[in-house]
Amino acid sequence: MLVVSQFTLYGDTSRGRRPSWSAAAPAALAEPLVEAVVTALAELGARVATGRFGADMRVELVNDGPVTLVLEV
């Protein structure tokens, strides 16, 4: 399992084309949450890989399945 922090998923586009990320958790709060998820997954027996928190990363994957997007209007 690959766990990568991604604050841009919390982008709010309700006020136009430019998303706002002001409601996303600040790094001081978010980083321990991501680490807790990684720890919990590992304790459940998952092989977990991570990126570096806050880094600019390029991730490639093959997605075999549906994608769910939640758009609040």
Sequence and secondary structure as in RCSB ss.txt:
>XXXX:A:sequence
MLVVSQFTLYGDTSRGRRPSWSAAAPAALAEPLVEAVVTALAELGARVATGRFGADMRVELVNDGPVTLVLEV
>XXXX:A:secstr
 EE   GGGG B TTSSS B TTS  HHHHHHHHHHHHHHHHHTT   EE  TT          S        
